[in-house]
Amino acid sequence: MGILSKFLSSFKSIRLNDKNTVSGYLLDHLLIGSMYAEQQSAYLNSYETGVNRSDIIKLIETYWGISDQNQAIETLQSLHDRNQDENLDIVYKAFENPENYVDILRSNLSNEDEAFEYYLDHFRKLRKVVPELIEQKIITDFSQLKKIKDSGWNYGRSVFLARCCYELGYISEKELIEYLAKSHRELKKYCSTWKEYTISYIFGRAIWGGGNNNGMVQIADDLLNNNRSPLKNKTYL
């Protein structure tokens, strides 16, 4: 199944595994990756993804550059580390003070050109993305994003990637379970509800540059409201 067809099919149904399922708090940990899992038409309720091995290899190796255990661990850790970037708070402050944004950025960020340009580019993306999210009624104002940031996007991808790395033998089941628990624990520092998680994921993907925001909104709505979805009757992480 190609990437486009998988993306479109994710709007049609919730995929659940009838065997080897997880439940309780282990399922809550697993569901941190539900947005990304839906994009890949994967199972939501098992460590097994249900995705063809060739597609997993293509995703992991081609798009993420992971081909061994060390690269897997490094990538998974990097997705956690992105949520501790204090410079994003400076960018957010500049966004809320557009008349003084240059002074705020210049006074508080590294003077190294490459680093400064990176955060300036993030600021410019905020100016494009935030109005779009408000227009689409995903958020009502920027204040909703200050705490949750793009944490759902980072942890959400990391959890699904961890499942893929487990299927490819790069991490053990014990390591997978521990990683998912850590992801859930850390995400709760940013998001209190599953609704906030989906908003954070959509926000992060929009900042990254992904199109089809409407498609991501539909995935979020399906996860939160579809009677087959494991998230249907859940509110808090």
C-alpha positions, 0 to 999 in steps of 0.5 A, a space after each residue: 500500500 503506497 503512502 498516499 493510499 495509506 493516508 487516505 485509507 486512514 480516514 475510512 476506518 479505525 484499525 484494531 488488532 483482534 489478537 495480542 492486544 494491550 489494555 489499561 495503562 499500557 494502552 494509554 501509553 501506546 495511544 500516544 502514537 495514535 495520530 501517526 499510527 492512523 496516518 500509516 493505517 496501523 493498529 491502535 491497540 497492539 505493539 504489532 503495527 499491522 503494517 507490511 514489513 517492507 513499508 516499515 523498512 522504507 519508513 524507518 530507513 528512508 525517511 528516518 535514516 535508521 538502520 541499526 540499534 544505535 541509530 534507533 535509540 539516538 532518534 527516539 531520544 532526540 524526539 524527546 529532547 526536542 520538547 526541552 528546547 527552552 529557546 522555543 519559549 523565547 520564540 513564543 514571547 517574540 510572537 506575542 510581541 510582534 513590534 519588538 520581536 527582533 530585539 527579543 530574538 537578538 537579545 536572547 538567542 545565540 548569535 551564531 548565524 545558523 542557530 539564530 536563523 533556525 529560530 527566526 524561521 520557526 518564528 516566521 512559521 508561527 506567523 503563518 500557521 497560528 492564523 490558519 489554525 484559528 481560522 480552521 477552529 482548531 484553536 481559539 488563540 495562541 495561548 492554547 499552544 504555549 503550554 502544549 507546544 508541539 509535544 504531541 507531534 514529537 512524542 506521537 511520532 516517537 511512540 509509533 517509531 518505537 513500535 516500528 523499531 521493535 518490529 525490526 528488532 532494534 529494541 526489545 519488547 521490554 525497552 519498548 514498554 519502558 519507552 512508551 511509559 516514559 513518553 506518556 509520563 513526559 507528554 503529561 507535562 505538556 498536555 492534560 487531555 487527549 484533545 490537547 494531544 491531537 491539537 499539539 500534533 496538528 500544530 507540530 505537523 503544520 510547523 514542520 510544513 505538512 499540508 493537508 491540515 484538514 486531513 489531520 483534523 479528520 484523523 483527530 476527530 475520528 480518534 476522539 469520536 469514532 465508536 471503534 476508537 480506543 480514545 472514544 471515552 477517554 478525556 485525560 491522559 
